[in-house]
Amino acid sequence: MSSNSNDYDHSTYARRCASFGSCSNTFLVKHQDKAFIEKMVEKQVELLGGNGKLYNRIDKNMMKGDVDHFFISEHCAIYSWREAFFSKHFPNNSWFTVDLDNENEFEYHPEEEFITIPYQLTRHFDRMVALASAKVSPELSWLKMQTYFEKNELLSYEAECKYSWEWMTKGVEEEVGGDEQEQLAHCEDNNLGFSKVAHIIAEVHQTGPKKLEEIALKAVLLHHISGDLPPADHLPKKIYKKAVNGMYNVEGDTPDNISVEGKEMFERMRNVFGNNNSS
């Protein structure tokens, strides 16, 4: 058999597996357990002190790849819970993925977990829970051991950058190196401006209480979590700007309530963005 014929057969097999997986998922979702799904949402809401509106905001943010400056730890808590959920309900060898952009390769690689799971936890979590909840007859139970999940390397990496506490503690410098342009490109590729980077650093390296101003702003945002902020003319201009854009900018001071390591990282990233006129 020729090399071209092998490639063709391999390509066809990959697409057939993806097609089978999509059809199987559609079938399983039709047999979802709505009570189980509601319970899983309630468990996540409990992590947020019972604030269902905040959960809805975080869930929508994850589906869009966004993160709120003032609720970084809450996003991380939900993401961590979802990671544990995936591990429990989709153990090794119970799911698969295929690379439709490189159909000549159809072997499992460990890194596929890192470019598949974060994408599913954030962009398709509702479907994931539905698949986990599906109730089928015993003779069809094998379908739940062959769950198909699409992969997306870029969106998985972005999710890790914004919601994984473990990744955040590594820091940008450890992840992409010490070159300023690489660090800036990394942040831009993941839609992270200086303010969000600064909030992440301040959250990860916090050693003391936050400023009363930030605590008060967070309380205001919680009060208006399901709607718009009070009109701009109802708040001092400086406060309103911080509520929208976060506490930090490249011209501001380094926060006092973070570790020495955090301060060094904060100042390095301020230089990275400042030297490149990025905010």
Disulfide bonds with the S-S distance in Angstrom:
none
